[in-house]
């Protein structure tokens, strides 16, 4: 099977604009030699930094999908769906090298959402240990996957052109998921475990 992540490779699906079939085959056998195709028709090794970045985005989007499968508050579910859409957009940028889709408008939006969430939270007195409510714990996991996706995109950007807005959005996303995990714990009335200095344990 071709290793292009399924958010680019896809399964049988239709375009909302023209109802044409986008992809009607998943098994193509074209990736058996260790290479995969990009949307511009070029082929690269499956361990190329671009594919590593695409794979990390796919993993992050899947992790967010698991989070949305939990009974979240409507405002958080809606926000996470928007984040998933943006991750698809970034994947589209990577699938066609030297393209840019996301703009400063999305960056402003994610920062605004982070400010709204942070306004609900009490100030931090110490580092937070990942955990608490099960949904918050998974949100923390999503945060770590987001940080890895960001690192993979930084690696690619050192070699090839990458939309700087997409890099910034991934950076903000890690921050957003951290405070979202805190908010989930707060709304669930679940205490946050905090790091205790070694001399105080």
N, C-alpha and C positions, 0 to 999 in steps of 0.2 A: 504494500500500500504506500502511496505517496505520503511523505511526512509533513506536507503543508498543513498547518493546523486547520481543524474543521471550520473555524470561523472564517477561513479563507477558502478552503476546499469545499466545504459545505456538504449537504445532503440534498436530495431532490426538493427544490423550493421554487417559488414563483416570485417574480418581481411585482410589486404592487402597482407599478406604473403601466406595464404592458402585459402582465400575466404570462410572459414568456418563461419557459423553463430555464433557470440559471445553470443548474448542474443536474444531470440525470445519471451520473455514474460516480461511485465512490472508489471502487477498486479499478485502478487504471493500469497497474503493473509498471508504470513509467518510473517509479521510484526505486525499483529493485537494484539499481546500480549505485545507490547511495546519493543520488542527486534528486532535486525536486524543482518544480517549475514555479516561477513567479508570474504574476498577472500580466506582465509585459512580454511574456513569452521566453524570457531568459531562464537559464537553469543554473543552479548553484548547489554546492555540496550541502547535505543535510545538517552538517555541523558548522556551516557558515554563520558568522555573527548575526546576519539578518534573520536566519531561520531560528537561531537561538532566541532572538528577541521576539519573533512571532510566536514561538512556542511558549515563552514566559507570559506573553499577553493572553494567550489561549488558556493557560493554566489559571491565571488570575481571573479571567472572565468566568471560568468554570467554578472557581472557588466562590466568587460572588453569587453565582447561580445557586450554589448550595446554601449560602446565607439567605438568599431570597426564598428558598424553599421552607425556611423557618417562619413562624408566625410573627413577623415584624410589624411595627406600627406603619401605617399607610405612608406617612411622610418619608420614612427611611426606605421603605420598599421602592417608592417612586424615585427617590434619589439614586438608589443603587441601580435601578434599571437605566437611568440616564448615564451612569458611569459605564455600564456594560455597552451601551450604544457608542460612547466615546472610545472605548477600547477597540471596538470593531473598526471605528474610523482610523485609529492609529494603525491597526493591522492593515487596513487598506492602503495607507501611506507606505507602509513597509513592503507591501506586495507589489507596488509600482514605484521603484526607486526614484528619488528626487521629486516626489509629489508632496503637497501639503494640503490637508483638509481642515484640520482644527485651527482656530484663530484665537486671538486674544479674548474674544467674547466668551468662549468656553472656559478660558483660564479665569476670567473675572467671575463667571458663574460658580466655579468650584470653590473659589476663595470666598465668595459671598455665602455659600452653603456652609463652609467651615466656620465662618464667623457666627452664623445663626446657631449652629450646634454648640460652639464654644461658649456662647452667651448663657446657655442653660447650665453649664457645668461649674462646680466649685473649683477654686484654684488648687493646683497641685502643690502639695507640700513635699512630696518625694516621688521617686520613680515608681511607676506602676508595674506590677507583675502581670503578665498576660493571664487572663482567667476570669473568674466570677461566674456570671450567668453564662449558660452554654452558648447562647447566640453571641454574646460579647467575646467569649473565648475564640469562637470561629472568626469573628471580625478581626481580632488580633492576628489570627493566622493569615487572613486575607491581606492584612497590612504587611506582613513579612514577605508574602508573595509579590506584592506591589513593589516593595523595595528591590527585590531581585529583578523584576521586570525592568525597573528603572536602571539598575546596573547593567543589564544586558543592552539596553538602548544606549547607554553611555559608551559601552564598548564599541557598538556599531558606529556611533557618531564620531569616534576617534579615527575611523577609517573611511566613512562615506557620509554623504549629506543626509541629515535627519532634521525634521521640522523641530526647531527649538521650542515651539509652543507645546508640542507633544511631550518633550522631555520635561518641561516645567509642570505640565499637567500630571505626569506620573509622580513627580516629586510631591506635588500638593496632595495627590491621592493617598500617599502613605500617611501624611499628616491627618487627612480627613478620616481615614479609617481608624486611626488611633483615637481621635476624639469621638467618633461614632461608637466605638466599643465602650468608651467611658459613658456615653449617653445611654446606651442599652442597659448597662449596669445600673445607672441612676434611675431610669424609669422602672426597672424591675426591682428596685430597692435592694439590690445586691451589693454588699460592701466590696470595695476595691482592695485587693491585697497590694500592699506597698513594700518596696524594698526596704529592708532594715539594715542599717549600717552594721558592719561586722562586730564592732565593739559593743553594740547594743543587743545582739542576739543572745 
